[in-house]
């Protein structure tokens, strides 16, 4: 729940690992597309519950390899 909005999302991620695989630090960047289904919202008429909306995200991750 975010800002008291209850929703479910379905998303597909496509990513790329950046850097040398033998290094101790790895970096990943990915983008995702999908949809979100709003179940309840305190926003009243601004966000219509029971409606699906398009969804996009960009993610960056750093990891330590051991």
N, C-alpha and C positions, 0 to 999 in steps of 0.2 A: 504494500500500500504506500502510495506517495501522495502527499497532500490530501490524505483521506479519500483518495480515489482508489477504488478496488477494481482491478482489471487483470486479465490474463493475456499473455502474448505468445506468439509463435514466431520464431525468427531463425533464419539461416545465416551462418557466418562464413565468410570467405577471408582467409588470412594469408599472411606472408611472414616467414621468419627472416629476420634481418641479422646479418653478421655471420661469423665463422662458427660452424657447429662444434668445434673443439675448444672454443673460448669458455671461460667460466661464467660469463654473463650472456644471456640470450635476450633478444628483443623480438616482439611480435606486434604486428599491426594488422587489424582486420576491420572489415565493414560488414554490416548485417542488414538484411532487408526482411520484412515480415509484416505482420499486422497485430494490432492490439484490440481486444474486445473489452469495452468498459462495462462493468457490472453495476456499479453504483458510484455516484458522485455528489458531493455537497454543492457543486457549482450550479445546480438548478438547470436552467435552460441553456447555459453556455456549453455544457458537455452532455450530449444525449446518452443516457444509459441504454444498454442493449444495442449499441451500434459499434461497428468495426471501423478502425482507422488505420491508414498506412503507417509504417514504422520504419525508421532508419537509425542506425547507430554506427559510430566509429570507436574502436577500442584500441588502446595501446597497453602492452604488458611487458614488464621486464622481469626476468627470472635469473636465478643463480643455479648453474649446473654443478653437480657433484658426483 
